[in-house]
Amino acid sequence: MDALEALHQRVSVPRLVGPAPTDAQCQALFKAALRAPDHAWLRPWRFLLLEQQGLVALGEVFVEAALQLEPDLSQEALTRLRGLPQRAPLIIVAVSRHTEHPKVPVQEQDMSCAVAVGNMLVAAHAMGLGAVWRTGEMAYSRHVCSRLGLAENEHIIAFLYLGHPAGAVKSVPDLLVQDFVQPWTGS
């Protein structure tokens, strides 16, 4: 698949099945991520790979975090939280790492990490994989960050769920460029 076709046709694929991407496919995803724009070459990112037992453990971490906020959660809610990470055979946790720099604010560092995730989404699509970028309450939990081993200057940008599409992939909506682009003349 050529690069423009991958960019023009990529869609999120929330229903995923195994097998997980191969080691070679993961390497290709990370190579795509590392080409993200990066002001001052700070490389403000790192990635955690979770498969099998790692997905189960993440579900337990989600339960711990949720119980800290709401100790009386129902068994149904706890079961749902445990199962969230198991909706894909592989999750890549994209971590933004803030570095003090006089010319690169932390917002730019987060955006660089986000572009790295976007690159991985397009690369996954180009390889025939399914992928979806998820965040939600657990991505912003300090408990989850701590249990994943993140430092104080790090936070989660994305839980990137990866696998193979479970069924047909939805069609790309037709968006008209002119609905989103307009000239500006300065007046």
C-alpha positions in Angstrom: 0.0 0.0 0.0 1.4 3.4 -0.9 1.8 6.1 1.8 -0.9 8.4 0.5 -3.4 5.5 0.2 -2.6 4.5 3.8 -3.1 8.0 5.0 -6.3 8.5 3.0 -7.9 5.2 4.0 -6.9 4.6 7.6 -9.8 4.1 10.1 -9.9 3.1 13.7 -10.7 -0.6 14.2 -12.1 -1.1 17.7 -13.0 -4.9 17.3 -9.7 -6.8 17.2 -8.7 -10.4 17.3 -5.4 -12.3 17.4 -2.8 -13.1 16.5 -0.8 -10.1 17.8 1.4 -8.3 15.4 4.6 -10.2 14.7 8.0 -9.0 16.0 8.8 -7.7 12.5 5.5 -5.8 12.3 6.2 -4.3 15.7 9.6 -3.2 14.6 8.0 -1.5 11.6 5.5 0.2 13.8 8.3 1.6 16.1 10.4 2.7 13.1 7.3 4.7 11.9 6.9 6.2 15.4 10.5 7.3 15.6 10.1 9.4 12.5 7.7 11.8 14.2 8.7 15.4 14.3 10.8 16.0 17.3 11.9 19.6 18.1 15.5 19.6 19.4 15.7 15.8 19.1 14.5 15.2 22.6 12.8 11.9 21.7 10.1 12.6 24.3 8.6 9.2 24.1 8.9 5.6 25.1 6.6 2.6 24.5 5.5 -0.3 26.7 4.3 -3.6 25.0 1.6 -5.6 26.8 0.6 -9.0 25.7 -1.0 -12.0 27.4 -0.2 -11.8 31.1 0.6 -8.1 30.7 -3.0 -7.5 29.6 -4.4 -9.4 32.5 -2.2 -7.4 34.9 -3.2 -4.1 33.4 -6.9 -5.1 34.0 -6.1 -5.6 37.7 -4.3 -2.2 37.7 -7.4 -0.6 36.2 -9.5 -2.2 39.0 -7.1 -0.9 41.7 -7.3 2.6 40.3 -11.1 2.6 40.0 -11.5 1.3 43.6 -9.4 4.2 44.9 -11.8 6.6 43.3 -15.0 4.7 44.1 -14.6 1.9 46.7 -18.2 0.6 46.2 -18.0 -0.3 42.5 -20.2 -3.2 41.5 -18.9 -6.6 40.5 -20.1 -5.9 37.0 -18.1 -2.7 36.8 -15.0 -4.4 38.1 -15.4 -7.3 35.6 -15.7 -4.7 32.8 -12.5 -2.9 33.9 -10.6 -6.2 34.1 -11.6 -7.0 30.6 -10.8 -3.7 28.9 -7.2 -4.5 28.1 -8.1 -7.8 26.7 -10.0 -6.3 23.7 -6.8 -6.7 21.7 -4.0 -9.2 21.6 -1.4 -6.4 22.0 -1.4 -2.9 23.6 1.3 -0.4 23.1 1.3 2.2 25.9 2.7 5.4 24.4 4.4 7.4 27.2 5.4 11.1 26.8 8.5 12.0 28.8 8.9 15.7 29.6 12.3 17.2 29.5 13.1 20.8 30.6 14.2 22.7 27.5 14.3 26.4 26.8 12.8 26.1 23.3 10.6 23.1 23.6 7.6 23.4 25.9 6.0 20.2 27.3 3.0 20.6 25.1 5.2 20.2 22.0 6.8 17.1 23.6 3.3 15.6 24.1 2.4 16.5 20.5 5.5 14.8 19.3 4.5 11.6 21.1 1.0 11.9 19.8 2.3 12.1 16.2 4.4 9.0 16.9 1.2 7.2 17.8 -0.5 8.6 14.7 2.4 7.2 12.6 2.0 3.8 14.2 -1.8 3.9 13.4 -1.1 4.6 9.7 1.7 2.0 9.6 -0.6 -0.6 11.2 -3.2 0.1 8.5 -0.6 -0.2 5.7 0.3 -3.7 7.0 -3.3 -4.9 7.2 -3.5 -4.7 10.9 -6.3 -3.2 12.9 -5.6 -0.5 15.5 -7.4 1.9 17.7 -6.1 4.7 19.9 -7.8 4.7 23.3 -7.4 6.9 26.4 -10.2 7.3 28.9 -10.0 7.8 32.6 -7.3 5.1 33.2 -4.9 6.9 30.9 -5.0 9.9 33.3 -4.8 8.0 36.5 -1.5 8.6 38.5 -2.1 5.1 40.0 -2.0 3.5 36.6 1.0 5.5 35.6 2.8 4.6 38.8 2.0 0.9 38.4 3.3 1.0 34.8 6.6 2.4 36.1 6.2 5.9 34.8 8.3 8.6 36.4 6.8 11.9 37.6 7.8 13.6 34.4 6.0 11.0 32.3 2.3 10.4 31.4 0.3 8.2 29.0 -0.6 9.6 25.6 -2.3 6.5 24.3 -3.2 2.9 24.8 -2.7 1.7 21.2 -4.8 -1.5 20.8 -3.5 -3.7 18.0 -4.5 -6.9 16.3 -6.4 -8.1 13.3 -9.8 -6.7 12.4 -12.7 -8.8 13.7 -14.9 -8.6 10.7 -15.3 -6.0 8.0 -13.6 -2.6 8.5 -15.9 0.3 8.3 -15.8 2.5 5.2 -13.9 5.8 5.3 -16.3 8.7 5.4 -16.1 11.2 2.5 -15.0 14.5 4.0 -14.8 17.5 1.7 -11.5 19.3 2.1 -13.1 22.7 1.6 -15.2 22.1 4.7 -12.0 22.3 6.8 -9.6 24.5 4.8 -10.0 28.2 4.1 -7.6 30.9 2.8 -6.6 33.6 5.2 -5.4 36.9 3.8 -4.6 38.8 7.0 -7.5 41.1 7.0 
